[in-house]
Amino acid sequence: MPFELRQLSWHKRRRATEAPKPVSFKVDDFKKQANHFCRVHVTFDNGDVAQLQGRVSQNPVNLTWSVNAINAHGQAVFLKWVDDDA
């Protein structure tokens, strides 16, 4: 599936920390349906592999789809759907 990993950064609201950065991901059971829940498997640059719970949303202005995923440890990713025909 054509997803683009977007960088999440809280440095404007919190003190910067050295958090592991996601390097690869796999999205299970994705549907283009608002508020659909899916699982996201993420591998981080330090070798950690995590399973995150994701929620599908659609931007009402430009109609793009995205997945916001987080787990209980606070690890989070933001994935944007990229259409092949765009």
N, C-alpha and C positions, 0 to 999 in steps of 0.2 A: 504494500500500500504506500502511496506517495505522501509521506509526511515529512515536514521540515521541523527540526528541533530548534526551538527559540530559546534564547538565554534568559533565565530568570535572575534578577538581581534586586536585592533589598538594600544596597549600600546607601541609598538616600535616607532610609528610615531606621537603619540599624548599623551598628559597628561592623565593618567588613571582617569576615572570617575566611579561613582557607577551607572551604567546603569542597568535597569531591565533585567533579563535573561529569555529567553524563556523556558517554561516547557512542553508545548504540542503544537501540530500543526495539521492541516488538509489541504491537498492539493486537490484542485478542478481541474477537467479537465486536468490532467497530461497526456502527450503523450511522448513517446520516440522519439522525433523529435527535432533536433537542432533549437534553437531560438523560440520555441513554448512558448507562454505566457500563464500563469496560475495564479490562485488566491491561496493565502496561508493564512489561518486563524491561528493566533498564540495567545496563552495565555501566559502571562508573570508572573513571580513569585510575582509581586506586585498586581496581579489581573486584570491588563489591558488586554483587548482583542483587537487585531488589525487585519485588513485585509491588506495584502501586495500583491504587483504585482510581480510575479515571472517570470523568464526566464529559460528555460531548456537549458542545454548545455551538451556536451559530451567531455570527455578528449580524445584527439587524440592519446595519448600514450597507456593508459590502457583500453580505451573504456568504462569507467564508466560514468553513467549519474548523473547529479546533478541539483538542482534548487537553484538559487540565487534570493532572494526576498527582496524588500525594499518598504517603503512607504514614503509619503511626510514629515513625522516627523523624518526620519532618522533611524527608527527601521528596522533592517535587520536580516535575517537568511540565513544560508547555509545548504541545505539538500542534502545528498548523497543517491542515490538509491542503495539498497542492494538487490541483487538477492537471491531468496530463494534456488535456486539449486546450488549456489556457495559454 
